[in-house]
Amino acid sequence: MAVEELKHMVDAAEGREAVDILFTNAQIVDVYALRVVPGRVAVKDGVIVGVLFDPRDADVPDPAAAQVIDLGGRFLSPGFIDGHLHIESSNVRPSEYARMALARGTTCAIADSHEIANVCGLDGLSFMIEDARRSPLDIKFMMPSCVPALPDEQAGASITAADMQAFMAEHPGEIFGLGEMMNYPGVEAADAETLARIDAARATVSGLVDGHAPLVAGNDLNAYTASGVIADHECTNVDEALDKLSRGMYIMLREGTCSHDLEALAPLVVDDPRRARRCCFATDDRAPSDALAIGMIDNACRVAIASGIDELTAIAMGTLSTAECFRLDHGHAPACERRGTIAPGKRADLLVLDDLSFTRPPRAVYSAGELVARDGAFVGEVAPASARVEELEALLRGSVRLPELSAEVFDYPFVPGSAVIDVIPGNAITGAAYPDSAEGLRRIMLIERHGRGVAAQEAGADGDAPAGTGLVGKHIGRGWLRGFTIAGGAIASTIGHDSHNVCVVGDNPRDMYEAVRHVGQGGFVLVRDGSVVARLDLPLGGLMSDKPADEVAREHDEFIAAGCAAGIEPPLDPLMGMIFLPLPVIPTLRIRPEGVFDVRTMSYAV
């Protein structure tokens, strides 16, 4: 901070200089002491410069202020920080995501854009950064650490440690840390390239490495944490979370659309509230309809409170704990970067709340002292897209390059006793089943869409056989699924973490073929009886819409309704319930372009 800026802050704190906003008659949520105290809060140049608690500071006069806001006894809380998310999974671009997040009280987000990076490489990351500049949401972008998720994945791009270093040299100060290190087998094996990527974190703003290590334990976990990974959002039970907590990791209690882990993990904090300081919240993946209707980190607070966590502790987990995890609450960073609490010298990210139940959106949301949302509606400003944003956006279009396919590719028999992916609704982890018949099962296929299959066909892979049959087991993986209850139809999607090849699930080959045929340049397609009955177009990398967030949310709701009519009932989600099925770094069974993959053994199942 420049000396002149520091002088203005000190003068404003001492009352020698007028402040921009003075909040009076507030019930201040003090996340340091876990208490609520009546008082006043002064803001200057987007930073909190004064906090006066009553009755202790009752005799301290109000500073001169350009604007005085009487909160009428309402609560004033720090803005929420989302500890880990993928904006692309909300199917909207960053500037539209900001509208949804700010409306629900999330004022800072730690974003890993490895979804679009797996499709479009560093051009995709550049688009996310540039588009995010248009909004008042403070998004901290992490460098994707695993593009592709595993070295032999058929993704659309590859980002090496050298690529990371070059990008950060060309874009100083734009990368906050290293995104989730999903390739934990590479860490455990001390793979040179994997370790070089971890080392690349030293060139980021924070120097921190985020984690992703589901069910990793023992020496493998020792090696993983020793490498410098700070946090994990993949815990699904208390024993696993406690094991990682005791090895020095922060635990992110995830509450998204696909993965609902918070209730199961809540006893970690309920049994000993002292652990809350090392526990925070993350959404990871949040559907737009859910974001607008029930919220983001505010929803996590609500679930936490319902699960027995004290309301002030829950708020502290969504603010201070996350700030401490990412070193955002103190240090030599400018005051506009320090956050997570209502305290002097911290960024004025503030929520005005009628109560602490989080059953409704905040009454008002301030980002760096600017009003950006009121009663669940975004009222801030999003700047027009710059020429650079439009240039990068154009690079994201036209990303779907599917090979020619015939109906025969989708018609294959079930082999009794073969490995079947067992879906667990509300959980990213799958099970493994080995049934004797196909009763109750559904077909699942993953079709490479980044041009490898096209090249193979041009080289004669199919010969004289029907189109696509020569790609099976190489660029088209086929398998079976239990627990995905679609009836009389099929869903195809260009979202399939993390390589984002085309995933299709159905109960008959004809509808599966039609669904893939109609997927176009990206999105979700639901086909029943040979006809498209619902679709959600996502032309930006096959991941994001170019429409406003509320319109995408409406289309999302319509697709969900059509999915329910096709037999997919809650807690299984017709969209989010299938996009994790190709992810080869979460146990147990997954679908890859080569076939069904067993994450436990890192080998293909039989």
Protein Blocks (a to p, Z undefined) as FASTA:
>chain_A
ZZklmmmmmmmmnopaccfbdcehiacddfklopadddddddeehiafbdcddfklmmpc
cdddfbdcdekhpacddddddfbdcfklnopafklmmmmmmmnopabdcddfklmmmmno
mmlmmmmmmmmmmpmbdcdddddfbdcfbfkbccfbdcdfklmmmmmmmmghkambdcdd
fklmlmmnopaklmmmmmmmmmmmnopacdddehiahjllmmmmmnopabdckbcbfklm
mmmmmnopacdddddfklccklmmmmmmmmommlmmmgccdekiacfklmmmnopklmmm
mmmmmnopafklmmmmmmmmmmmmnopmgcjbdfklgghiacehiacddcddfblnopac
cfbdceehiafbeehiafbdcddddfklmmmmmmmgokaccddddfklmpccddehiacd
dddehiabdcddddfbfghiacdddddfehpmmmmmmnopnmmacehjlmgokloccddd
ehiacehiacddfbdcfklpacdddfbfklmmmmmmmnmnodjdddeehiafbdcddfeg
olaccbdfklmmmmmmmmmmmmmmnopacfbdfklmmmmmmpckbcfbdcdfkbccdfkl
opacZZ
